[in-house]
C-alpha cells in the first residue's frame, strides 16, 4: 500500500485495517484529508467566506389547520376541536367544539424563512409539522395561516396542498409500516409575502462584512483585496471578524459595487491546529497543522469476562417402609457455576520525535491496531501531557 503525498498530507489508497471501528476510522481519514486541503493556498471569493451585515433571512412561524386527511388526523383533541370552532365561527357559523370530529383534521405548526429583500407578492416555501396526535399529513390541505416574525407582526400568509414524502400504514393487529416521516410536509411557494422587512442597505454610509470563521489574517486579506481594487482606505478591518467597507454615495451604484466586492478573491489563512473529538460517536478529526512533541505511547487493554452458568442435578429422596428403603425422584438441584477469564493485550510502545506531522501520527496509531475509542484516549492523554500541539475540542 503506497502512500500518495498531497498538499502536505498522506492519503492512502486503501482504508485503515483495524480489528474494530473500521468504518469510523475510514470516516476519520476522509475528514482528515478534507481538513488538510486548506493547507493549500487557494483563492476564495469573499461571498463564500463572509456575509454582509444586515442582509439575512428572518424566521417566520404560524399555527394552522390541515384538513382533508383520510382519518389520520388528531381525533378527539380539545386543541384541534377548539381551533376548528374558531375557524368555523369566523365564517359565520356557531357550533359547539364537542360536536366537531377532528379525525380528518390536524393542528400544525407552519415555519418559513423570509429571505433578505423579499417584497410583497413574492412567494416563499413553507414547512408544515403536526402539533397534535395526527399520524400522517398525506393528502391534506393547509388552511389560510398567518406567519409572524419575532416582533409579532404578520409578514406572510400561507395556504395550499401539502407534499408529504413519508408514508405510514397500520393494521388492525397493531402492526405498522413507517417510511420516512409522514407527519411533516412542505408546500413550495406556499406563502405569499405581505410585508417587507426594512433594511438600511440604501441609507448606510458603510457596509460591514462579517467573516464566517473569524481570523485576523483572513480579515487582513479581505481588506487588502478591496483596497487594491477600489483604492486605499475603502476597507478597514475592525477586528478579526468584521471589515468595514465605504459605500458609494449613489444608491444606484451600491448593488453593482457590492457584487464586485463579493466576487473578489482572497487567500484564506490556514486554520489553527485543532483536534475535534465527538465523544458520543467516537469520530475524531485532526487538522493538517497538528504536531506533537517528543512522546512515548504504550496502549494496551485489559479484558475481564465473567461467565455465569448453572449446574442442574436431579434430586432424590429416600423413604423407609416395611420392605426397605425406596429412592424416589425429588426436586432438581440447581447450583451456580461462575468462571472469570482475564485477557491482557500487550501492545508495543512507539515514540514520537519532535515536530512529528499528522501523517506520522496516524500511521503510528494505526500500526498498533487502535480502535476509535483507543484513538480518543491516546489523543486526550497526549493533550494532557502537553505533547499535542493543538487545541483539543470535545463535542
HELIX and SHEET records of a PDB file:
HELIX    1   1 UNK A   22  UNK A   37  1                                  16    
HELIX    2   2 UNK A   46  UNK A   49  1                                   4    
HELIX    3   3 UNK A   78  UNK A   90  1                                  13    
HELIX    4   4 UNK A   97  UNK A   99  5                                   3    
HELIX    5   5 UNK A  216  UNK A  230  1                                  15    
HELIX    6   6 UNK A  251  UNK A  253  5                                   3    
HELIX    7   7 UNK A  254  UNK A  263  1                                  10    
HELIX    8   8 UNK A  358  UNK A  367  1                                  10    
HELIX    9   9 UNK A  372  UNK A  384  1                                  13    
SHEET    1   A 2 UNK A   4  UNK A   6  0                                        
SHEET    2   A 2 UNK A   9  UNK A  11 -1                                        
SHEET    1   B 2 UNK A  43  UNK A  45  0                                        
SHEET    2   B 2 UNK A 265  UNK A 267 -1                                        
SHEET    1   C 4 UNK A  50  UNK A  52  0                                        
SHEET    2   C 4 UNK A 206  UNK A 211 -1                                        
SHEET    3   C 4 UNK A 242  UNK A 246 -1                                        
SHEET    4   C 4 UNK A 235  UNK A 237 -1                                        
SHEET    1   D 7 UNK A  58  UNK A  67  0                                        
SHEET    2   D 7 UNK A 105  UNK A 114 -1                                        
SHEET    3   D 7 UNK A 123  UNK A 130 -1                                        
SHEET    4   D 7 UNK A 184  UNK A 193 -1                                        
SHEET    5   D 7 UNK A 154  UNK A 161 -1                                        
SHEET    6   D 7 UNK A 141  UNK A 148 -1                                        
SHEET    7   D 7 UNK A  58  UNK A  67 -1                                        
SHEET    1   E 2 UNK A 167  UNK A 170  0                                        
SHEET    2   E 2 UNK A 176  UNK A 179 -1                                        
SHEET    1   F 3 UNK A 283  UNK A 286  0                                        
SHEET    2   F 3 UNK A 274  UNK A 278 -1                                        
SHEET    3   F 3 UNK A 391  UNK A 394  1                                        
SHEET    1   G 2 UNK A 291  UNK A 292  0                                        
SHEET    2   G 2 UNK A 388  UNK A 389 -1                                        
SHEET    1   H 2 UNK A 295  UNK A 297  0                                        
SHEET    2   H 2 UNK A 350  UNK A 352 -1                                        
SHEET    1   I 2 UNK A 301  UNK A 313  0                                        
SHEET    2   I 2 UNK A 333  UNK A 345 -1                                        
SHEET    1   J 2 UNK A 316  UNK A 321  0                                        
SHEET    2   J 2 UNK A 324  UNK A 329 -1                                        
END                                                                             
